[in-house]
């Protein structure tokens, strides 16, 4: 998996981070996450699957102490070149070995954005949650942005194109996602799947849709030529973003987990 993301690193900011859709979806993640951070006030944050460091820099800029990690050395190289903060450290981590890397009670919050956890199989993801509970403090939380199985945009788009197998790929045990022309094995999880996997260690505090109306990033070429449509979709996204029951129909959803 690390090799796939190493190969994708060079163009990742261009194709997602700085894209119209990437910026829009990240804006909604930050809006939700900011409200949570105002009330929770974590001192130490561990980010997993940090990619090129965009979210880690956002967190560090708000004076949190952040360790941001990834399994891709190339992603980390780009992230480190962006870093100008003393309260931000980038480090290599295979997130399936999180408890081997960090001591118990090391962090107040673990964060993962834009489907990083979707690279883990159900068994790996359950192990991740169990391991995360050991490195979190007694009232620690996980905030994760995950891709669900029932994304309406994806189903509609590929049905219109006559690609019925692709339209429902997220409902399969796993599918192969294209990340900057790299093939990545990907698993999809609805909120109820997460609830089952965390039952021994966490409870769900809240969840919200991200990308219910703002399209998935592979439709960037379509959106770029239809700015009025995008503005309307962005407006609809703002109106729908607090309806938690819509989470499983969006491109992603943000979920807050509280340690038991």
Protein Blocks (a to p, Z undefined) as FASTA:
>chain_A
ZZmmmmmmmmmmmmmmmmmklmmmmmmmmmmmmmmmmmnopabdcdehklnommmmmmmm
nopacddddfbfklmmmmmmmpccfkbccddddfklmmmmpcghkbfbdcdeehllmmpc
fklmmmmmmmmmmmpcfkbccddddddfklmklmmmmmmnopaklmmmmmmmbdcddeeh
iacddddddfklmmmmmmmmpccfbdcdehkllccfklmmmmmmmmmlmmmmmmmmmmmm
mmmklmmmmmbdcdddddZZ
